[in-house]
Amino acid sequence: MILDHMTITVSDFERAKRFYQQALEPLGITMIAEYDGYAGMGKDGRPQFWFAQGNVGAHRTHIAFGAESRAAVDAFHRAALAAGGTDNGAPGLREIYHPTYYGAFVLDPDGYNVEAVCHSG
């Protein structure tokens, strides 16, 4: 697995919800989670495609890369900062997502939010 999930910004949240629910239904992709102005769609109970209300084109794109271990998440964070990234969330548990969600966030040189995440304990 390379990509774990992604988030895009939409100009009209309710319109996007209607569109993606209808457009992705034939692919077996359904609404799985919705909170804090975000909607997450996916399969098998795992949201992998997220969208949120915001300023479209304002670098609100979020890309999360899958990591095989928490140590790999930590190493990603250190390497990304050394490569010129800006800290946007130190490595740690994000239990708001689920109990074993361990991620780290950086902004790349263009301001995109890049994450590494491990789902295992």
Buried (B, 14 or more C-beta within 10 A) or exposed (E): EEEBBBBBBBEEBEEBBEEBBEEBEEEEBBBBBBEEEBBBBBBEEBBBBBBBBBEEEEEBBBBBBBBEEBEBBBBBBEEBBEEEBEEBBEBBBBEEBEEEBBBBBBBBEEEBBBBBBBBEE
